[in-house]
Each structure stands twice: as structure tokens, then as C-alpha cells.
Amino acid sequence: MREVRVAFSVAEWRERNGPQDVTLPSGSVAKLRKVHIVDLASQGLIPATLVAEADKLQGASGAALMQDLEQLKGFREMLRAVAKATFVEPPVGDEATEEQLGVDEVPFDDLVHVFNWCNGRARELEPFRAEQESDVDAVSDGEGVREAAKPDSGD
């Protein structure tokens, strides 16, 4: 039987929960740390109203976002806040400097990827039915099913 070890040293904790190398859609590799949108809202980095919208925004198509300009602006600001909190190497901030990328230098597809990467645990909890690609086959009408067995009369 495998021994389960519950306690971690600080170094082990940081190694398991620290920044990870992530390949972005642009082909760049960045060292990212997981952040949660609720933490960003509680720190005032994004409006709390966006937390409630995060699920809808995450699954929304580009066409759906374009229908509502305010929703699109909110989504963009949320992506920017997540990126600034998530990127470790290279660091990302509001403005480009010699020490950091400006958030506007990060391609939009990379921003969306980082947002989805941070919310990966939430996506794992989506109901399995959402993964079903087509309707369930119709239940058979009983054709070809044997009749129920009848008790032997003893003859």
C-alpha cells in the first residue's frame, strides 16, 4: 500500500505550487503562477461585478462578445488584470519598461489562454454532460427482447 504524505516543507509547498512554464498560443514560453479571479477582485484589481460574469465570459464566443461592447471592455480588463498578476517571467505590467512587458504587448490569444489556464480547475468541474457531442441514441422499442420466462407447471 502506498504511503500518503500530507505535510510538506515550505520548500516542497513552493515547488509544487510555484510558477510553471507554459507554452502560449504565440509560441512564447512564460513562467506563470496561478491566480484566482476572486483574489483579484478582493484586492481591487478587477471589479467584483466581473467575478459573476467570469463563467459567461469564459465560454462566450468572439461574436457574442462583440454584440455587447461593455461586456467586451470588461472582459479585456479582466484578461489584463489576470495577466499582470500571473506572469512571473517575463513580468507584465501596465507600461512597457526595460524590466517588464507592457500588458498591451501580450497578444490577445495569449491573454485568453492565460485566463483559461488559471481557471483550469473550474473547467474540470464542468458537468460531464457538457462534453456529450450528440444526442443519446434512442432507447429501443423492445423489438427483439425475449418474453419473460414462465414458471414450469410441473407436468
Secondary structure, 3 states (H helix, E strand, C coil): CCCCCCCCCHHHHHHHHCCEEEECCCCCEEEECCCCHHHHHHCCCCCHHHHHHHHHHHHCCHHHHHHCHHHHHHHHHHHHHHHHHHEEECCEECCCCCCCEEHHHCCHHHHHHHHHHHCHHHHHCCCHHHHCCCCCCCCCCCCCCCCCCCCCCCC
